[in-house]
Amino acid sequence: MRYTTNHPASKAGGQYQDIKYRLHNYLIAEIEADKVHLPGMSEEQVNTYISAKVFKFVASIDYVVNAQDIENLTSEMIDELSGFGPLQSLIDDESINDILVNGANNIFVEQDGVLEPTGYRFIDDQHVLRVVRKILAPLGRRIDESSPIVDARLPDGSRINVIIPPLALNGPCVSIRKFRKEPFSGNDLVAFGTLSHEMLDFLLNAVECKVNIMISGGTGSGKTTLLNLLSRAILPKERVVTIEDAAELKLNHNHVVSLESRPGNLEGEGEITARTLVRNALRMRPDRIILGEIRGDEVMDVLQAMNTGHEGSMSTIHANNPEDALLRMELLSGLAGFRGSDLTLRRMISAAIDLLVQISRMPNGDRKITSIVEVLGVRDNIFVTNELFSYDVSRQEFITSPTPASTPKLKTLFHAK
């Protein structure tokens, strides 16, 4: 289903929106007068009650409302009073990956890798805030002028970020990254054209053989999806500790300890950073550490973990290509207080990372693994890498490099693919 401005359930006309606004106020008054407790009613009872009220309201107004409008109004009011208003049908649709609200009148969704506007809208900014507070209430989080930013994880694993005025100039902005109930399998990603069978087999074997892997890519490129897939290839006998800002990884594994960082309160107290969790994870006897994303000073502890016996550890990092990923790790290490020479730092990074996997989002929305490179070391103070697989954009095909892997562990995997 597409939620464009032409969608019948998404009318944005002034008359329709005026009726919707008046109907909403009417229903609230009726519910209070009838002393009805909607949360205590079954879904069928709620639907019956609201439908009857909608018909009663429509009969009392001067506007001519057709059957389709009545159906749409009833559906929207059910979502409004027992769900999350204009967002409810978007949240329920499993084909949607992201929901983005830019103020009351602009709601966008990403479907099949394409970001497009919908015809849905809120009544006003206060309506957005009511829905947001309804979403946040069960999480014990609040949003107001004294706390205008919230980043949280919903019960189903989805992530929500909200920023409101005065920080957001165009009204409340909401970003929801939805969580798939069933993670993509390797065959799914091959069918989508994200990677080839040869690349998939190589990566899964690399995970099983405890190769340290860094997944690099831009926002929305599919880094976490790929990390989730590779993580599920870890052998059941191993103890895994995962560390994330918002828990998204879903490992089909018997021995997983999942840790989640925590922001500070309004006074700036109580923050638990990813670096603190990585340091603590090292005391938990992990076989592998999986860090959802390297963003700051935790990079030093992850690199040290990879260099001190925790083989097969994995993480992701924001970068546009493998070379940028290495440079970004170098930059973050410097910001984390590393005091050695540039050469020492680069040798440490190259010793820690065996494979760099670059995943990119194409202009048409498709995700592709565009490069898999092994990190060989440092020569003349420059990182030395060897590309094993790539994606040729002009020919639209995956290419296996004729140059074999060089490091002993990867050489075996490369020839065994």
C-alpha positions as a printed NumPy array, in Angstrom:
array([[  0.   ,   0.   ,   0.   ],
       [  1.246,   3.462,  -0.87 ],
       [  0.441,   6.433,   1.369],
       [  0.677,   9.219,  -1.178],
       [ -1.405,  12.374,  -1.182],
       [ -3.861,  10.608,  -3.491],
       [ -4.593,   7.865,  -0.993],
       [ -8.346,   7.881,  -0.226],
       [ -7.794,   7.631,   3.504],
       [ -5.422,  10.582,   3.432],
       [ -7.557,  13.53 ,   2.367],
       [ -5.953,  16.822,   3.248],
       [ -8.74 ,  19.1  ,   1.994],
       [ -9.789,  21.928,   4.271],
       [-13.425,  20.798,   4.56 ],
       [-12.467,  17.241,   5.447],
       [ -9.912,  18.419,   8.012],
       [-12.47 ,  20.794,   9.536],
       [-14.982,  17.934,   9.897],
       [-12.271,  15.736,  11.399],
       [-11.327,  18.415,  13.934],
       [-14.96 ,  18.98 ,  14.966],
       [-15.619,  15.228,  15.115],
       [-12.625,  14.69 ,  17.347],
       [-13.838,  17.295,  19.853],
       [-17.379,  15.879,  19.648],
       [-16.197,  12.347,  20.431],
       [-14.15 ,  13.466,  23.425],
       [-17.2  ,  15.279,  24.814],
       [-19.418,  12.225,  24.181],
       [-16.951,   9.854,  25.83 ],
       [-16.804,  12.076,  28.905],
       [-20.602,  12.424,  29.011],
       [-21.125,   8.665,  28.631],
       [-18.32 ,   7.973,  31.129],
       [-16.912,   5.383,  28.755],
       [-13.526,   3.801,  29.464],
       [-12.195,   2.853,  26.023],
       [ -9.083,   0.975,  27.277],
       [-11.378,  -1.396,  29.139],
       [-13.42 ,  -2.252,  26.057],
       [-12.727,  -4.906,  23.446],
       [-11.673,  -3.885,  19.954],
       [-15.122,  -4.784,  18.613],
       [-16.863,  -2.732,  21.304],
       [-14.64 ,   0.3  ,  20.596],
       [-15.323,   0.052,  16.871],
       [-19.077,  -0.237,  17.401],
       [-19.195,   2.665,  19.846],
       [-17.145,   5.044,  17.693],
       [-18.984,   4.075,  14.478],
       [-22.342,   4.911,  16.067],
       [-21.02 ,   8.258,  17.289],
       [-19.574,   9.116,  13.872],
       [-22.929,   8.448,  12.157],
       [-24.701,  10.561,  14.786],
       [-22.252,  13.425,  14.271],
       [-22.416,  13.285,  10.454],
       [-26.21 ,  13.416,  10.584],
       [-26.057,  16.613,  12.649],
       [-23.773,  18.693,  10.416],
       [-24.519,  20.752,   7.321],
       [-21.82 ,  19.231,   5.109],
       [-22.562,  16.42 ,   2.673],
       [-20.336,  13.501,   3.604],
       [-20.151,  10.449,   1.342],
       [-19.824,   6.821,   2.443],
       [-16.074,   6.728,   1.8  ],
       [-15.537,   9.811,   3.969],
       [-17.572,   8.244,   6.773],
       [-15.479,   5.081,   6.568],
       [-12.265,   7.103,   6.603],
       [-13.415,   9.299,   9.498],
       [-14.422,   6.256,  11.531],
       [-11.086,   4.551,  10.922],
       [ -9.12 ,   7.694,  11.782],
       [-11.104,   8.311,  14.973],
       [-10.545,   4.724,  16.111],
       [ -6.832,   5.215,  15.553],
       [ -6.986,   8.573,  17.318],
       [ -8.788,   7.406,  20.437],
       [ -7.42 ,   3.891,  20.863],
       [ -4.123,   4.183,  18.96 ],
       [ -1.619,   6.758,  17.795],
       [ -3.749,   8.9  ,  15.499],
       [ -2.463,   9.483,  11.953],
       [  0.593,   7.337,  12.716],
       [ -1.282,   4.178,  13.66 ],
       [ -1.825,   2.701,  10.195],
       [  1.774,   3.575,   9.277],
       [  3.075,   1.816,  12.387],
       [  0.937,  -1.234,  11.6  ],
       [  2.193,  -1.502,   8.001],
       [  5.217,  -3.832,   8.019],
       [  6.326,  -2.631,   4.572],
       [  7.243,   0.77 ,   6.052],
       [ 10.76 ,   1.13 ,   7.495],
       [ 10.762,   4.75 ,   8.661],
       [  8.095,   7.268,   9.651],
       [  9.137,  10.921,   9.653],
       [  6.975,  13.774,  10.934],
       [  8.053,  17.32 ,  10.095],
       [  5.465,  19.376,  11.945],
       [  1.724,  18.824,  11.825],
       [  1.245,  18.889,   8.055],
       [  4.104,  16.779,   6.731],
       [  4.351,  13.035,   7.32 ],
       [  6.809,  10.991,   5.246],
       [  7.453,   7.256,   5.071],
       [ 10.152,   5.077,   3.589],
       [  8.899,   2.057,   1.642],
       [ 11.098,  -0.177,  -0.494],
       [ 14.003,   2.193,   0.067],
       [ 12.101,   5.209,  -1.26 ],
       [ 11.226,   8.183,   0.95 ],
       [  7.944,   9.812,  -0.041],
       [  5.294,  12.11 ,   1.467],
       [  1.944,  10.8  ,   2.63 ],
       [ -1.393,  12.586,   2.611],
       [ -1.788,  12.078,   6.353],
       [ -1.561,  15.073,   8.664],
       [ -2.189,  16.143,  12.235],
       [ -4.701,  18.797,  13.207],
       [ -2.023,  21.063,  14.675],
       [  1.219,  20.942,  16.671],
       [ -0.652,  20.209,  19.891],
       [ -2.151,  17.171,  18.21 ],
       [  1.36 ,  15.931,  17.389],
       [  2.4  ,  16.422,  21.007],
       [ -0.642,  14.54 ,  22.319],
       [  0.193,  11.53 ,  20.161],
       [  3.894,  11.693,  21.066],
       [  3.114,  11.814,  24.78 ],
       [  0.768,   8.874,  24.357],
       [  3.618,   6.917,  22.749],
       [  6.144,   7.938,  25.418],
       [  3.93 ,   7.531,  28.493],
       [  4.391,   3.735,  28.872],
       [  8.151,   4.234,  28.545],
       [  8.309,   6.591,  31.515],
       [  9.69 ,   9.365,  29.319],
       [  8.404,  12.902,  28.95 ],
       [  8.845,  15.74 ,  26.512],
       [  8.317,  19.447,  27.157],
       [ 10.215,  22.721,  26.833],
       [ 12.552,  21.787,  29.676],
       [ 13.3  ,  18.44 ,  28.001],
       [ 12.762,  19.081,  24.276],
       [ 14.628,  16.018,  22.942],
       [ 13.753,  12.375,  23.535],
       [ 15.431,   9.309,  22.09 ],
       [ 13.825,   6.055,  23.176],
       [ 13.13 ,   2.447,  22.295],
       [  9.536,   1.273,  21.931],
       [  8.396,  -2.08 ,  23.379],
       [  8.622,  -3.761,  19.945],
       [ 12.225,  -2.627,  19.535],
       [ 11.508,   0.319,  17.217],
       [ 13.373,   3.564,  17.881],
       [ 11.73 ,   6.942,  18.279],
       [ 13.395,  10.334,  18.303],
       [ 11.42 ,  13.482,  19.053],
       [ 12.528,  17.104,  19.035],
       [ 10.087,  19.941,  19.672],
       [ 10.059,  23.753,  19.701],
       [ 11.917,  25.925,  20.562],
       [ 14.657,  23.673,  19.151],
       [ 12.56 ,  22.57 ,  16.149],
       [ 11.476,  25.681,  14.301],
       [  8.829,  24.056,  12.075],
       [  6.924,  22.321,  14.855],
       [  7.416,  18.93 ,  16.562],
       [  9.567,  16.524,  14.562],
       [  9.254,  12.779,  15.06 ],
       [ 11.44 ,  10.029,  13.582],
       [ 10.456,   6.389,  14.031],
       [ 12.802,   3.654,  12.798],
       [ 10.658,   0.549,  12.804],
       [ 11.847,  -2.814,  14.045],
       [ 11.196,  -5.888,  11.92 ],
       [  9.542,  -8.733,  13.814],
       [ 11.369, -11.246,  11.625],
       [ 14.937, -10.181,  10.733],
       [ 16.051, -10.569,   7.134],
       [ 17.837, -13.815,   6.326],
       [ 20.87 , -14.125,   4.108],
       [ 18.712, -15.479,   1.299],
       [ 16.446, -12.429,   1.664],
       [ 19.374, -10.07 ,   1.145],
       [ 20.603, -12.073,  -1.844],
       [ 17.087, -11.932,  -3.336],
       [ 17.001,  -8.162,  -2.762],
       [ 20.319,  -7.841,  -4.589],
       [ 22.156,  -6.543,  -1.514],
       [ 25.013,  -9.013,  -2.023],
       [ 25.916, -12.114,  -4.006],
       [ 25.829, -15.728,  -2.847],
       [ 29.642, -15.763,  -2.893],
       [ 29.825, -12.679,  -0.674],
       [ 27.252, -14.116,   1.736],
       [ 29.078, -17.431,   2.098],
       [ 32.379, -15.649,   2.592],
       [ 31.037, -13.341,   5.298],
       [ 29.208, -16.088,   7.196],
       [ 32.351, -18.234,   7.139],
       [ 34.373, -15.236,   8.299],
       [ 32.079, -14.802,  11.302],
       [ 32.298, -18.48 ,  12.175],
       [ 36.093, -18.315,  11.987],
       [ 36.222, -15.328,  14.346],
       [ 37.274, -12.614,  11.927],
       [ 36.982,  -9.091,  13.364],
       [ 34.551,  -7.209,  11.119],
       [ 33.703,  -3.518,  10.807],
       [ 30.61 ,  -2.61 ,   8.777],
       [ 30.77 ,   0.845,   7.237],
       [ 27.98 ,   2.856,   5.614],
       [ 25.826,   5.939,   5.655],
       [ 22.587,   6.597,   7.514],
       [ 19.861,   4.166,   6.468],
       [ 22.221,   2.081,   4.353],
       [ 21.447,  -1.171,   6.177],
       [ 24.413,  -1.455,   8.567],
       [ 22.361,  -2.764,  11.49 ],
       [ 20.45 ,  -5.206,   9.263],
       [ 23.733,  -6.654,   8.023],
       [ 25.238,  -6.719,  11.517],
       [ 22.169,  -8.575,  12.761],
       [ 22.477, -11.139,   9.978],
       [ 26.185, -11.76 ,  10.578],
       [ 25.73 , -11.931,  14.347],
       [ 23.322, -14.823,  13.97 ],
       [ 26.131, -16.879,  12.396],
       [ 28.033, -16.999,  15.705],
       [ 28.368, -20.53 ,  17.068],
       [ 25.923, -21.379,  19.909],
       [ 28.719, -22.347,  22.322],
       [ 30.097, -18.797,  22.426],
       [ 29.193, -16.095,  24.953],
       [ 28.247, -12.838,  23.233],
       [ 27.841,  -9.388,  24.771],
       [ 25.996,  -6.796,  22.658],
       [ 26.153,  -3.066,  23.376],
       [ 23.784,  -0.577,  21.734],
       [ 22.353,   2.886,  22.238],
       [ 18.922,   1.46 ,  21.396],
       [ 18.688,  -2.328,  21.331],
       [ 17.98 ,  -3.497,  17.767],
       [ 20.026,  -6.652,  17.386],
       [ 18.015,  -9.854,  17.468],
       [ 20.394, -12.788,  17.735],
       [ 19.086, -16.331,  17.503],
       [ 21.571, -17.377,  20.148],
       [ 21.336, -19.024,  23.559],
       [ 24.087, -17.103,  25.322],
       [ 23.66 , -13.389,  24.709],
       [ 23.977, -10.547,  27.197],
       [ 22.341,  -7.41 ,  25.779],
       [ 23.431,  -4.068,  27.22 ],
       [ 21.937,  -0.667,  26.404],
       [ 23.432,   2.737,  27.127],
       [ 21.423,   5.334,  29.041],
       [ 21.257,   9.125,  28.601],
       [ 21.564,  11.428,  31.584],
       [ 18.593,  13.012,  33.322],
       [ 17.676,  16.707,  33.212],
       [ 20.501,  17.455,  35.644],
       [ 22.977,  15.564,  33.454],
       [ 23.288,  12.749,  35.982],
       [ 22.928,   9.003,  35.581],
       [ 24.367,   8.713,  32.074],
       [ 25.813,   5.326,  31.163],
       [ 27.905,   5.616,  28.009],
       [ 28.771,   2.975,  25.425],
       [ 32.398,   3.232,  26.56 ],
       [ 31.424,   2.387,  30.13 ],
       [ 29.47 ,  -0.629,  28.893],
       [ 32.337,  -1.834,  26.683],
       [ 34.727,  -1.645,  29.625],
       [ 32.257,  -3.515,  31.79 ],
       [ 31.687,  -6.119,  29.067],
       [ 35.385,  -6.99 ,  29.181],
       [ 34.846,  -8.136,  32.784],
       [ 31.951, -10.41 ,  31.792],
       [ 34.076, -13.109,  30.134],
       [ 32.758, -12.549,  26.594],
       [ 33.962, -14.592,  23.651],
       [ 32.819, -11.791,  21.374],
       [ 31.716,  -8.205,  21.794],
       [ 29.272,  -6.665,  19.335],
       [ 28.947,  -2.885,  19.475],
       [ 25.942,  -1.541,  17.571],
       [ 27.793,   1.535,  16.372],
       [ 31.082,   3.305,  17.028],
       [ 30.356,   6.988,  17.561],
       [ 32.835,   8.314,  20.073],
       [ 35.514,   7.46 ,  22.609],
       [ 34.343,   3.839,  22.92 ],
       [ 36.404,   3.191,  19.78 ],
       [ 39.559,   2.821,  21.88 ],
       [ 38.089,   0.119,  24.099],
       [ 36.64 ,  -1.786,  21.137],
       [ 39.989,  -1.754,  19.332],
       [ 41.744,  -2.939,  22.481],
       [ 39.182,  -5.721,  22.921],
       [ 39.746,  -6.878,  19.329],
       [ 43.496,  -6.821,  19.95 ],
       [ 43.396,  -8.713,  23.241],
       [ 41.73 , -12.027,  22.547],
       [ 38.123, -11.146,  21.748],
       [ 38.317, -12.388,  18.179],
       [ 35.221, -12.3  ,  16.032],
       [ 33.993,  -9.016,  17.47 ],
       [ 31.961,  -6.721,  15.234],
       [ 30.664,  -3.173,  15.027],
       [ 29.445,  -0.529,  12.571],
       [ 30.664,   2.957,  11.759],
       [ 29.409,   5.859,   9.658],
       [ 31.605,   6.317,   6.581],
       [ 31.22 ,   6.547,   2.808],
       [ 33.941,   4.052,   1.877],
       [ 36.428,   1.696,   3.574],
       [ 39.242,   4.248,   3.513],
       [ 37.042,   6.818,   5.235],
       [ 36.064,   4.207,   7.826],
       [ 39.707,   3.684,   8.785],
       [ 40.327,   7.421,   8.936],
       [ 37.2  ,   7.934,  11.037],
       [ 38.393,   5.348,  13.566],
       [ 41.693,   7.194,  13.656],
       [ 39.944,  10.526,  14.211],
       [ 37.682,   9.162,  16.959],
       [ 40.669,   7.562,  18.678],
       [ 42.413,  10.925,  18.713],
       [ 39.347,  12.595,  20.177],
       [ 39.219,   9.823,  22.798],
       [ 42.618,  10.918,  24.089],
       [ 45.046,   8.555,  22.331],
       [ 48.52 ,   9.963,  22.949],
       [ 50.747,   7.766,  20.827],
       [ 52.07 ,   8.516,  17.359],
       [ 49.945,   8.342,  14.217],
       [ 51.896,   5.282,  13.094],
       [ 51.252,   3.462,  16.368],
       [ 47.534,   4.229,  16.172],
       [ 47.266,   3.041,  12.574],
       [ 49.095,  -0.172,  13.416],
       [ 46.711,  -0.723,  16.301],
       [ 43.665,  -0.196,  14.055],
       [ 45.008,  -2.457,  11.306],
       [ 45.829,  -5.162,  13.84 ],
       [ 42.309,  -5.009,  15.269],
       [ 40.23 ,  -4.961,  12.071],
       [ 40.442,  -7.936,   9.7  ],
       [ 37.571,  -7.056,   7.337],
       [ 35.838,  -3.846,   6.326],
       [ 32.41 ,  -4.297,   4.732],
       [ 31.019,  -1.243,   2.94 ],
       [ 27.254,  -1.113,   2.462],
       [ 25.664,   1.736,   0.529],
       [ 22.25 ,   3.012,  -0.37 ],
       [ 21.8  ,   3.488,  -4.102],
       [ 19.888,   6.469,  -5.612],
       [ 16.877,   4.207,  -6.245],
       [ 16.784,   3.144,  -2.588],
       [ 18.399,  -0.286,  -3.031],
       [ 21.054,  -1.331,  -0.529],
       [ 24.251,  -2.887,  -1.898],
       [ 27.427,  -4.194,  -0.347],
       [ 29.764,  -2.229,  -2.565],
       [ 33.092,  -3.426,  -1.177],
       [ 34.627,  -6.025,   1.104],
       [ 38.288,  -5.37 ,   1.882],
       [ 40.848,  -6.995,   4.129],
       [ 43.07 ,  -4.735,   6.191],
       [ 46.666,  -5.867,   5.701],
       [ 48.577,  -3.406,   7.828],
       [ 50.465,  -0.131,   7.488],
       [ 53.189,   0.69 ,   4.985],
       [ 54.926,   4.065,   4.778],
       [ 52.474,   5.274,   7.448],
       [ 49.492,   4.494,   5.148],
       [ 46.836,   1.814,   5.604],
       [ 47.246,  -1.089,   3.184],
       [ 44.047,  -2.885,   2.116],
       [ 43.075,  -5.502,  -0.438],
       [ 39.612,  -5.505,  -2.005],
       [ 38.133,  -9.004,  -2.186],
       [ 34.644,  -8.213,  -3.486],
       [ 33.077,  -5.148,  -5.073],
       [ 29.97 ,  -3.915,  -6.836],
       [ 30.259,  -2.376, -10.287],
       [ 27.585,   0.318, -10.47 ],
       [ 27.841,   0.792, -14.25 ],
       [ 27.467,  -2.934, -14.965],
       [ 25.186,  -3.498, -11.971],
       [ 26.955,  -6.676, -10.912],
       [ 29.022,  -8.012,  -8.045],
       [ 32.661,  -8.789,  -8.772],
       [ 34.991, -11.209,  -7.035],
       [ 38.551,  -9.934,  -7.108],
       [ 41.127, -12.092,  -8.916],
       [ 43.605, -11.056,  -6.217],
       [ 43.403, -13.607,  -3.39 ],
       [ 43.214, -12.701,   0.262],
       [ 46.615, -12.144,   1.846],
       [ 46.222, -12.744,   5.57 ],
       [ 46.383, -16.443,   6.542],
       [ 42.91 , -16.634,   8.101],
       [ 41.159, -14.899,   5.218],
       [ 43.214, -16.687,   2.555],
       [ 41.692, -19.972,   3.668],
       [ 38.162, -18.527,   3.596],
       [ 38.632, -16.828,   0.243],
       [ 39.735, -20.033,  -1.464],
       [ 37.035, -22.051,   0.3  ],
       [ 34.121, -19.89 ,  -0.856]])
